[in-house]
Amino acid sequence: MKCFYHPDQALHAPPTFLLRGQPAASPEGPVRAELLTQGLAKAGLVLTAPEEVDSPRLRKRLEQIHTPRYLTFLETIYTRW
């Protein structure tokens, strides 16, 4: 299994998320990311840094899995929320 992790993930610490349509305290944070990476390492899995996000090669590979429309949605939804 390929496991991808970027150190910036440790910066992901939103205070809330939507749970059944209502704001709730988020379980996400640096501690959770660290626990997950430790668990993967303990299982013998190697963490690989992903390609640059703006890479045309990466976009092409993602389009083999997701539609271009969905990828554009993910790229732009944050600014619309």
N, CA, C and O atoms as a GROMACS GRO file, in nm:
protein
  324
    1MET      N    1   0.085  -0.117   0.000
    1MET     CA    2   0.000   0.000   0.000
    1MET      C    3   0.090   0.123   0.000
    1MET      O    4   0.189   0.129   0.072
    2LYS      N    5   0.052   0.221  -0.081
    2LYS     CA    6   0.125   0.347  -0.083
    2LYS      C    7   0.060   0.442   0.016
    2LYS      O    8  -0.061   0.460   0.017
    3CYS      N    9   0.142   0.503   0.100
    3CYS     CA   10   0.094   0.599   0.200
    3CYS      C   11   0.162   0.733   0.174
    3CYS      O   12   0.284   0.741   0.168
    4PHE      N   13   0.082   0.836   0.160
    4PHE     CA   14   0.135   0.969   0.132
    4PHE      C   15   0.111   1.060   0.252
    4PHE      O   16   0.004   1.060   0.313
    5TYR      N   17   0.214   1.139   0.283
    5TYR     CA   18   0.204   1.231   0.396
    5TYR      C   19   0.295   1.350   0.368
    5TYR      O   20   0.409   1.334   0.325
    6HIS      N   21   0.242   1.467   0.392
    6HIS     CA   22   0.322   1.589   0.380
    6HIS      C   23   0.330   1.652   0.518
    6HIS      O   24   0.229   1.656   0.589
    7PRO      N   25   0.445   1.703   0.559
    7PRO     CA   26   0.458   1.764   0.691
    7PRO      C   27   0.359   1.877   0.717
    7PRO      O   28   0.327   1.905   0.833
    8ASP      N   29   0.312   1.943   0.613
    8ASP     CA   30   0.212   2.049   0.632
    8ASP      C   31   0.083   1.996   0.694
    8ASP      O   32   0.004   2.074   0.748
    9GLN      N   33   0.061   1.866   0.686
    9GLN     CA   34  -0.060   1.808   0.745
    9GLN      C   35  -0.065   1.837   0.896
    9GLN      O   36  -0.173   1.849   0.954
   10ALA      N   37   0.051   1.849   0.957
   10ALA     CA   38   0.057   1.879   1.101
   10ALA      C   39   0.002   2.018   1.132
   10ALA      O   40  -0.029   2.049   1.247
   11LEU      N   41  -0.010   2.102   1.030
   11LEU     CA   42  -0.065   2.237   1.050
   11LEU      C   43  -0.218   2.237   1.046
   11LEU      O   44  -0.281   2.338   1.080
   12HIS      N   45  -0.277   2.126   1.005
   12HIS     CA   46  -0.422   2.117   0.991
   12HIS      C   47  -0.485   2.098   1.129
   12HIS      O   48  -0.478   1.990   1.188
   13ALA      N   49  -0.545   2.204   1.180
   13ALA     CA   50  -0.605   2.199   1.313
   13ALA      C   51  -0.730   2.286   1.318
   13ALA      O   52  -0.734   2.385   1.391
   14PRO      N   53  -0.832   2.251   1.239
   14PRO     CA   54  -0.953   2.333   1.240
   14PRO      C   55  -1.025   2.322   1.374
   14PRO      O   56  -1.029   2.213   1.432
   15PRO      N   57  -1.081   2.430   1.424
   15PRO     CA   58  -1.150   2.424   1.553
   15PRO      C   59  -1.282   2.346   1.546
   15PRO      O   60  -1.324   2.285   1.644
   16THR      N   61  -1.347   2.350   1.428
   16THR     CA   62  -1.477   2.283   1.415
   16THR      C   63  -1.489   2.216   1.279
   16THR      O   64  -1.411   2.242   1.188
   17PHE      N   65  -1.588   2.128   1.268
   17PHE     CA   66  -1.628   2.069   1.141
   17PHE      C   67  -1.778   2.045   1.149
   17PHE      O   68  -1.837   2.059   1.256
   18LEU      N   69  -1.840   2.011   1.037
   18LEU     CA   70  -1.984   1.988   1.038
   18LEU      C   71  -2.013   1.842   1.070
   18LEU      O   72  -1.961   1.751   1.004
   19LEU      N   73  -2.096   1.820   1.168
   19LEU     CA   74  -2.140   1.687   1.208
   19LEU      C   75  -2.292   1.687   1.204
   19LEU      O   76  -2.358   1.753   1.285
   20ARG      N   77  -2.346   1.612   1.110
   20ARG     CA   78  -2.492   1.610   1.091
   20ARG      C   79  -2.548   1.751   1.071
   20ARG      O   80  -2.656   1.784   1.120
   21GLY      N   81  -2.472   1.833   0.998
   21GLY     CA   82  -2.517   1.967   0.966
   21GLY      C   83  -2.494   2.071   1.074
   21GLY      O   84  -2.532   2.187   1.056
   22GLN      N   85  -2.432   2.033   1.185
   22GLN     CA   86  -2.409   2.126   1.295
   22GLN      C   87  -2.259   2.138   1.324
   22GLN      O   88  -2.188   2.038   1.315
   23PRO      N   89  -2.210   2.257   1.360
   23PRO     CA   90  -2.070   2.270   1.397
   23PRO      C   91  -2.039   2.185   1.522
   23PRO      O   92  -2.117   2.182   1.617
   24ALA      N   93  -1.926   2.118   1.518
   24ALA     CA   94  -1.882   2.036   1.631
   24ALA      C   95  -1.731   2.050   1.645
   24ALA      O   96  -1.663   2.085   1.548
   25ALA      N   97  -1.679   2.024   1.763
   25ALA     CA   98  -1.535   2.029   1.785
   25ALA      C   99  -1.466   1.929   1.693
   25ALA      O  100  -1.510   1.814   1.681
   26SER      N  101  -1.360   1.972   1.630
   26SER     CA  102  -1.290   1.887   1.534
   26SER      C  103  -1.189   1.796   1.603
   26SER      O  104  -1.116   1.840   1.692
   27PRO      N  105  -1.184   1.668   1.563
   27PRO     CA  106  -1.083   1.578   1.618
   27PRO      C  107  -0.948   1.593   1.547
   27PRO      O  108  -0.849   1.534   1.589
   28GLU      N  109  -0.945   1.671   1.439
   28GLU     CA  110  -0.823   1.686   1.361
   28GLU      C  111  -0.723   1.776   1.433
   28GLU      O  112  -0.761   1.874   1.496
   29GLY      N  113  -0.596   1.741   1.421
   29GLY     CA  114  -0.492   1.824   1.479
   29GLY      C  115  -0.357   1.756   1.465
   29GLY      O  116  -0.350   1.641   1.422
   30PRO      N  117  -0.251   1.826   1.500
   30PRO     CA  118  -0.116   1.771   1.487
   30PRO      C  119  -0.097   1.639   1.562
   30PRO      O  120  -0.027   1.551   1.513
   31VAL      N  121  -0.158   1.625   1.678
   31VAL     CA  122  -0.142   1.502   1.756
   31VAL      C  123  -0.201   1.384   1.680
   31VAL      O  124  -0.141   1.276   1.675
   32ARG      N  125  -0.316   1.404   1.620
   32ARG     CA  126  -0.380   1.295   1.544
   32ARG      C  127  -0.294   1.256   1.424
   32ARG      O  128  -0.277   1.137   1.396
   33ALA      N  129  -0.240   1.354   1.354
   33ALA     CA  130  -0.153   1.325   1.240
   33ALA      C  131  -0.031   1.246   1.284
   33ALA      O  132   0.011   1.152   1.217
   34GLU      N  133   0.026   1.284   1.397
   34GLU     CA  134   0.144   1.213   1.449
   34GLU      C  135   0.109   1.070   1.486
   34GLU      O  136   0.185   0.978   1.456
   35LEU      N  137  -0.004   1.049   1.552
   35LEU     CA  138  -0.046   0.914   1.588
   35LEU      C  139  -0.068   0.827   1.464
   35LEU      O  140  -0.030   0.709   1.462
   36LEU      N  141  -0.127   0.885   1.362
   36LEU     CA  142  -0.150   0.810   1.238
   36LEU      C  143  -0.019   0.772   1.170
   36LEU      O  144  -0.002   0.659   1.125
   37THR      N  145   0.075   0.866   1.162
   37THR     CA  146   0.203   0.835   1.099
   37THR      C  147   0.280   0.732   1.180
   37THR      O  148   0.346   0.645   1.122
   38GLN      N  149   0.273   0.739   1.311
   38GLN     CA  150   0.339   0.637   1.395
   38GLN      C  151   0.277   0.500   1.373
   38GLN      O  152   0.348   0.400   1.364
   39GLY      N  153   0.145   0.495   1.363
   39GLY     CA  154   0.077   0.368   1.339
   39GLY      C  155   0.114   0.308   1.205
   39GLY      O  156   0.132   0.186   1.194
   40LEU      N  157   0.124   0.391   1.103
   40LEU     CA  158   0.163   0.342   0.971
   40LEU      C  159   0.306   0.288   0.974
   40LEU      O  160   0.334   0.183   0.916
   41ALA      N  161   0.395   0.360   1.041
   41ALA     CA  162   0.534   0.314   1.051
   41ALA      C  163   0.542   0.183   1.128
   41ALA      O  164   0.617   0.092   1.090
   42LYS      N  165   0.466   0.173   1.236
   42LYS     CA  166   0.465   0.050   1.316
   42LYS      C  167   0.416  -0.069   1.234
   42LYS      O  168   0.458  -0.182   1.255
   43ALA      N  169   0.326  -0.042   1.140
   43ALA     CA  170   0.273  -0.147   1.053
   43ALA      C  171   0.369  -0.181   0.939
   43ALA      O  172   0.342  -0.268   0.857
   44GLY      N  173   0.482  -0.110   0.935
   44GLY     CA  174   0.582  -0.137   0.832
   44GLY      C  175   0.558  -0.065   0.700
   44GLY      O  176   0.620  -0.098   0.599
   45LEU      N  177   0.468   0.032   0.701
   45LEU     CA  178   0.438   0.106   0.578
   45LEU      C  179   0.528   0.228   0.568
   45LEU      O  180   0.560   0.292   0.668
   46VAL      N  181   0.568   0.259   0.447
   46VAL     CA  182   0.657   0.372   0.422
   46VAL      C  183   0.575   0.493   0.379
   46VAL      O  184   0.488   0.484   0.292
   47LEU      N  185   0.604   0.605   0.442
   47LEU     CA  186   0.536   0.730   0.406
   47LEU      C  187   0.615   0.800   0.296
   47LEU      O  188   0.737   0.813   0.303
   48THR      N  189   0.544   0.844   0.193
   48THR     CA  190   0.604   0.913   0.081
   48THR      C  191   0.544   1.052   0.071
   48THR      O  192   0.423   1.069   0.087
   49ALA      N  193   0.629   1.150   0.045
   49ALA     CA  194   0.577   1.286   0.025
   49ALA      C  195   0.509   1.293  -0.111
   49ALA      O  196   0.562   1.239  -0.208
   50PRO      N  197   0.393   1.357  -0.120
   50PRO     CA  198   0.324   1.368  -0.249
   50PRO      C  199   0.397   1.463  -0.342
   50PRO      O  200   0.481   1.543  -0.299
   51GLU      N  201   0.364   1.453  -0.470
   51GLU     CA  202   0.418   1.547  -0.568
   51GLU      C  203   0.366   1.687  -0.537
   51GLU      O  204   0.273   1.705  -0.459
   52GLU      N  205   0.428   1.784  -0.599
   52GLU     CA  206   0.380   1.921  -0.583
   52GLU      C  207   0.234   1.930  -0.626
   52GLU      O  208   0.195   1.869  -0.726
   53VAL      N  209   0.156   2.003  -0.552
   53VAL     CA  210   0.013   2.013  -0.576
   53VAL      C  211  -0.018   2.073  -0.714
   53VAL      O  212  -0.116   2.034  -0.777
   54ASP      N  213   0.064   2.165  -0.760
   54ASP     CA  214   0.038   2.232  -0.888
   54ASP      C  215   0.096   2.157  -1.007
   54ASP      O  216   0.099   2.211  -1.118
   55SER      N  217   0.143   2.036  -0.987
   55SER     CA  218   0.206   1.959  -1.093
   55SER      C  219   0.102   1.913  -1.196
   55SER      O  220   0.004   1.849  -1.160
   56PRO      N  221   0.123   1.945  -1.326
   56PRO     CA  222   0.032   1.896  -1.430
   56PRO      C  223   0.028   1.743  -1.433
   56PRO      O  224  -0.076   1.683  -1.463
   57ARG      N  225   0.140   1.680  -1.402
   57ARG     CA  226   0.146   1.533  -1.399
   57ARG      C  227   0.053   1.478  -1.291
   57ARG      O  228  -0.018   1.380  -1.314
   58LEU      N  229   0.053   1.541  -1.175
   58LEU     CA  230  -0.035   1.497  -1.067
   58LEU      C  231  -0.181   1.516  -1.107
   58LEU      O  232  -0.263   1.427  -1.084
   59ARG      N  233  -0.212   1.629  -1.166
   59ARG     CA  234  -0.351   1.654  -1.209
   59ARG      C  235  -0.396   1.546  -1.307
   59ARG      O  236  -0.508   1.495  -1.297
   60LYS      N  237  -0.309   1.511  -1.401
   60LYS     CA  238  -0.343   1.408  -1.499
   60LYS      C  239  -0.370   1.274  -1.431
   60LYS      O  240  -0.463   1.202  -1.468
   61ARG      N  241  -0.290   1.242  -1.331
   61ARG     CA  242  -0.310   1.116  -1.258
   61ARG      C  243  -0.439   1.119  -1.178
   61ARG      O  244  -0.512   1.020  -1.173
   62LEU      N  245  -0.469   1.232  -1.117
   62LEU     CA  246  -0.594   1.244  -1.041
   62LEU      C  247  -0.716   1.233  -1.132
   62LEU      O  248  -0.820   1.180  -1.091
   63GLU      N  249  -0.703   1.282  -1.254
   63GLU     CA  250  -0.815   1.274  -1.348
   63GLU      C  251  -0.842   1.131  -1.395
   63GLU      O  252  -0.944   1.105  -1.458
   64GLN      N  253  -0.751   1.040  -1.367
   64GLN     CA  254  -0.776   0.899  -1.396
   64GLN      C  255  -0.872   0.840  -1.292
   64GLN      O  256  -0.932   0.735  -1.315
   65ILE      N  257  -0.884   0.908  -1.179
   65ILE     CA  258  -0.969   0.860  -1.070
   65ILE      C  259  -1.095   0.945  -1.056
   65ILE      O  260  -1.205   0.892  -1.039
   66HIS      N  261  -1.078   1.078  -1.065
   66HIS     CA  262  -1.188   1.172  -1.044
   66HIS      C  263  -1.214   1.252  -1.171
   66HIS      O  264  -1.126   1.267  -1.255
   67THR      N  265  -1.335   1.302  -1.184
   67THR     CA  266  -1.367   1.386  -1.299
   67THR      C  267  -1.300   1.523  -1.284
   67THR      O  268  -1.279   1.569  -1.171
   68PRO      N  269  -1.266   1.588  -1.395
   68PRO     CA  270  -1.209   1.723  -1.386
   68PRO      C  271  -1.302   1.819  -1.312
   68PRO      O  272  -1.255   1.906  -1.238
   69ARG      N  273  -1.431   1.803  -1.330
   69ARG     CA  274  -1.527   1.890  -1.261
   69ARG      C  275  -1.515   1.876  -1.109
   69ARG      O  276  -1.516   1.976  -1.038
   70TYR      N  277  -1.502   1.753  -1.061
   70TYR     CA  278  -1.490   1.731  -0.916
   70TYR      C  279  -1.358   1.789  -0.864
   70TYR      O  280  -1.356   1.850  -0.756
   71LEU      N  281  -1.250   1.772  -0.937
   71LEU     CA  282  -1.121   1.827  -0.894
   71LEU      C  283  -1.126   1.979  -0.888
   71LEU      O  284  -1.072   2.040  -0.796
   72THR      N  285  -1.190   2.041  -0.986
   72THR     CA  286  -1.205   2.187  -0.984
   72THR      C  287  -1.289   2.230  -0.865
   72THR      O  288  -1.259   2.331  -0.801
   73PHE      N  289  -1.394   2.155  -0.835
   73PHE     CA  290  -1.476   2.183  -0.718
   73PHE      C  291  -1.389   2.183  -0.591
   73PHE      O  292  -1.398   2.275  -0.510
   74LEU      N  293  -1.307   2.081  -0.574
   74LEU     CA  294  -1.222   2.072  -0.455
   74LEU      C  295  -1.122   2.187  -0.449
   74LEU      O  296  -1.090   2.237  -0.341
   75GLU      N  297  -1.073   2.229  -0.566
   75GLU     CA  298  -0.975   2.338  -0.570
   75GLU      C  299  -1.036   2.473  -0.535
   75GLU      O  300  -0.966   2.563  -0.488
   76THR      N  301  -1.166   2.489  -0.558
   76THR     CA  302  -1.227   2.622  -0.545
   76THR      C  303  -1.330   2.635  -0.434
   76THR      O  304  -1.369   2.747  -0.400
   77ILE      N  305  -1.375   2.528  -0.376
   77ILE     CA  306  -1.486   2.536  -0.280
   77ILE      C  307  -1.448   2.615  -0.155
   77ILE      O  308  -1.532   2.683  -0.097
   78TYR      N  309  -1.323   2.606  -0.112
   78TYR     CA  310  -1.283   2.673   0.011
   78TYR      C  311  -1.311   2.823   0.005
   78TYR      O  312  -1.361   2.882   0.101
   79THR      N  313  -1.278   2.884  -0.107
   79THR     CA  314  -1.299   3.029  -0.118
   79THR      C  315  -1.447   3.065  -0.127
   79THR      O  316  -1.486   3.177  -0.094
   80ARG      N  317  -1.530   2.970  -0.171
   80ARG     CA  318  -1.674   2.997  -0.181
   80ARG      C  319  -1.746   2.974  -0.049
   80ARG      O  320  -1.859   3.021  -0.033
   81TRP      N  321  -1.687   2.904   0.045
   81TRP     CA  322  -1.750   2.880   0.175
   81TRP      C  323  -1.727   3.000   0.260
   81TRP      O  324  -1.771   3.004   0.375
   0.00000   0.00000   0.00000
